[in-house]
Amino acid sequence: MDTGASNMESEGNVHLQISELNARLSEAGSVGPIIFEPQTCSVETNNSSTENSVPQTRPAIRAPEKKLTLFALRLAVLEKAASGIGTLGFIWATVVLLGGFAIILDKTDFWFITVILLIEGTRIFSRSVELESQHQATRSITDVGINSFLATKSRSSLIFRTMKKVFRPIFHSRKASQRSREISGMTRQASRRIWDQKKMPTRRWISSEVPLLPYAKWVFISRNVSKVSYWLQLASATSCVVLSMIKLILQNYGEMDKNNRKSALIIFYSLALAEALLFLLEKAYWKWKVSVQGLLDEVNKECDLGQSGMISIKRFFYDAYSKCLNGSIFDGLKMDMVTFSMELLDSNSQDEQLIGARILRKFATSKVFSDDTLQKIGINLSVMERLVEMLNWKDPHEEEIRYSAAEILSKLAEKKHNSIRIAGISGAMESISCLLHVSRSHGGATDEISEKRIIFDNENYGSWAFNHLGLLILKKLARDHSICGKIGDTRGLLPKIIDFMHAEERVLTDSTAAPSQILTIKRSLQVLKMLAGTAGAAGKQLRKEISEIVFTISYIRDILRYGKKHPELQMLAIEVLTSLAIEEDATERIASTGGILKELLDIFFNEEMHEIWSHVRVGAGEAFSMLVLESKIDCQRILKLRVNQKLVKALESPLLRINAARILRNLCTYSGKDCFEELKGLSDAGPAVLEAIMNEENKLLEVMVGVAACIFKFMSSQEASNMFKRAQFPESDLAYKLVQILKNYQYPSIKVSNIRRYAVELAIWMMKNNKANIPTFARLGMDRMLESILDTTSELESFIIFCGTIGLCRHSITIQTLVETAMKLLAEK
């Protein structure tokens, strides 16, 4: 049952796509680049004026990193509170107690105070040793090194700024060294395998392995010293709590006097206890959030940064925490992952660049974060310039950075305004060209556009991956015609794009061919199609340059010949040919390339092709009609192929008849008088054409009227009379239909720009062929219709094909001349 339902659903989808295709064909007569009607520039508006007048509330942006900045804020509050209390206690002990009461202090109190201060001094020393060793160990993995963490300074009072060099390390060492040890330790082994294999110098010491003393190396290795220092700090904090609690509980301060010695001691022990408890509280809070709740892992998972993303998350947290300590406690809340990664891109450290590139790449390709990420990158020109610059990097160790930059740019280029900004960056096209690595040879000799393929150390990246991204970026940029000109002006870029079309027979015929090869061919064809379809002077120059490259047409021929298993590639190749055929010189090169015409005809008449790919047959017919447009030589070449009867038969096919009619009209118009005998057989199409004229509308009606005006000229009066008899309706019905067409199209139509011209041409033939038709047209009001045409003619009706809004291939006879001829014939009544 499931299989049957699946098959029915599949068949339904196929029929739905076919019906959509037929609807499009009936509307435009084409599934490729629409060149038989002008394309107006219009602005699409999805919302009504009422909707636009109501301000749209932007949805809240999901930002998992907010959890880290809030965590950093809370830690900073505890840090600054402990630092303030510790500073006050240190000053109180040194200035008030030891300075003011040193002589009269009880022996126990004197030594308690001295021990507490010595413990704090131990922390000062252990902080400098541990942080330096941990700083170097962390840099060997991520280059984070908690640089900003070590540099944090508090903007407080002058006394505090003076004393913190002595006291603040008490707390700072306990926190910073342990955070650094825990965070970097989680992924130390995994990260080292990835990073150290790439960049770790082989002739230098690894900082974490440095033996500080020549003996007892295991004990005095810097990373082990860091561990010892960490536990020493915990012991110091615990000792402070114990000593302070003993004195505050016993309060055995010796003989009291009136100099407030007891109050001073209580204040000191209370400060020492509060500072130590705040440290332990902060330590417990850290353990709870990181080890128990797994905050860093949770944020990393929500950001979807993967296993290597933990390095980025840790680095972001350190920077946010440092900002909270360095300035206002709220400074860290202003940070976000996108801005953070953009700053890292501008770093001189390769490791920091990689962290930034990884984050931006992940966020730019994420459905959740892409919109906000691309918007921030798009308005930051310096970041875009940096990304473009990275495309030029050739160091194998920088391949992931380069790949990430290319992927980010490919996502940026999806928006037109971003495409314009990218193209406006100096050297952008040359940088994109650097992504394309072509390697091929002809006849055993490598030509000038061949380049050696780059082999990367990382198995996940190769030249094909960069080729795909480079072509994808070009494809998205080429949607803007102004950028297409820049692509064409970039030295060596067009030959590279065309070279990617090269596909040997085994690649196209082998079903086991690598998908990357097929994708490369597809994207190169997509780019070439967009370049060849460019409007204006830039498009004309591009088509000229593309057709002049000697490999272009032969590569397309191979795709048409061997690409039966890849109809999508065939369709793209056909669309390229159709656009190139706009230029007269390119048309001659295409037709003179052996096998092109034959391959197009084989596809056009291939009834075995699956219905879902029927648009490939339509595209082949369109390309064929373009090749015979205004080309006498090509028309004669086609007549030698003896396909006239097949074309006549194609007029009965709903799928093929539009382009079959175009081909027949062009053959009749441009073959020349010496081909009269070959064309005379086309009169067999008369009945089918007449039936279509009487029953069809829109584009099909236009082309059928047009072909009738041409092929009927090869008939004698008797043959024409017999044709009307076979069609079983009188000539007066056709006259009535032509007048109705002119009434329905009183003004030029964009969709059927030549329908009035063709109707007048056919009316002229009817009046010349049979004088009896003149009174019929007069009675139907043909003269009034002709006068109306003279008042409403436009340049739109003067061209056969269009490129955008520009008309190409002007008709040899103006519509005004045709109207005047018809009016003269009517006057003979």
C-alpha angles and dihedrals in degrees: 000000000000092000092050092049090048092051092048091050091049092050090048091054091049093051090046091054091046092051090049089050092051091048090053092047092052090051102044107006090228142077096189130060106333103235100149093074133036120258115225122209109243134170114231116222119190097181130062121239089258092055092046091053091060112079112242116230109228112229117246114267115239108235116174090181089073087081090060096047090049090049090049090050093054093047089049091053090054091043095052093043091051092045092051094048092044092050092050091048092049092051091045092052097046100038107028105028108027092029101041105024102025093114097047099038118119112253092243093050092047093055094041090055092045092050092049091051091047089052089052089048089053089054090052091055095042090049093057093046097044098043093049093050093042090045091058093043092053093047090057089064109031106358085236092118088166086262094164090040091061091045097053114130129179120232098220136121124326091252091052093049089049096048102038092079085065104033111021093070086065091074099021094057092051092051105034098045093047094046091048092047094049098042098045092038093061093067103018096116097042093046095047091058091055101039108027092053088060108042111004108123112238095207097053136074119262101234095225091054098051112125105221094198129032093237132050088025096177092057095045100044105125096241090053091048086056091055092049091049091051094055090042089058092051089050090048093053091048091048091052090053093048096046093045093047092050093054095042092050098042096033089194095160095152124240110354123221136183095269094091092248093146093052091048092052093047090051092049096049090045091053092048091048093047093049093049093045091050089053092050090045091051089047092051091047090051092049091048096050098040106030102028103030094028095222096173093048090047094052091044090053093048090049088048092221095146129221095317089050092080089077090055093046092051093048091050091051093050091051093048091048091048091053090052090053098039096053135352115351086239095058092088091057089067091065125098132177095250096052090041092054092046089056091050091054089065093053123113090225115095091210093054090046089054092050090051093045092049093052095046092046092050094046094043091055096041119104090216101047105022099094096053093039096051091045092055093046092045094058093046106079094182091058091049090050089050091051091050090049090053090060088072095056111116102177107120088221089061096051096109091051090049093047092048091050090051093050092048091051091049089057092045091053091062088083116068095221090052091049090055091050092049092048090048093060111103111255094006095132092047089051092051089048088058089065091063114085113184122189121177140122135207120213090349094301122105113225128221095268094056120104134188113260115245116235114209129206093227111077092211093068132055139154091274091061092053091043091056093049093045092052091044091054091049091048092055094044092049091065086083110069092209089061093048089068090055091050090053092047093054108103115247095358099107094052089051093051092048092047090061088064090067109114125169120221093254091056094053098040100040111088089203094060114135111269089224090063093051091045091052091053091046095051094046089052091048092053092045091049091055093046093049091049094055114128128226132021092322090057093049091052092046093052089049093051094044094051092045092060102097096221099053102085096036091053090051090049091054091052091050092046101044103021099088090122090052108050090163090064090046091053093051091048090050091050090052090052091048092054094044090051089068087082117070095220092049091050091057092049092050096048093044092054106099116254100007096110092043093050092049091050092048090054093043093053096036104123092175093070113110115260092241089065095043090115087071088064090049091051091050090054091050092051090048092052090051092052093055093045110116091342116118092180093053092047091054090047090055093047088056089058088064097224098137095110092047089053091049090051090048088064087075093054114092089211099049107026099092094057093035088058091049092050092049093049092050091047091052093045103045107025095088134232093285089069095057095116093050091050097044091080090064089078087084086079091065100100094046091049093049092050091052092049092054096046110028134075143201118006096000091051090051096052093043093052088047095052091044091056088057108038094043088064089070091060128089120227091261093049090050092051091051090049092056090049091052090048088052100226132093127250090249089068090056090048090052091049092052093051090048090053090055091048092050092048103042088152130040113275124216093212095050103022096165102042095102092048093050092047090054091047091052092046090053090052092049093050092046094045095047121018089199088074093065095076089044092057091044092052091050092055098254092151092060091049091051092051089050090053091054089055095048107037118131141178087263089077094049098073136068099204136016139210105207105308094338119100120226133187102028117216113256091228120048120231089240089060091050092050092049090050091051092048091052091052091050089052090061092071 
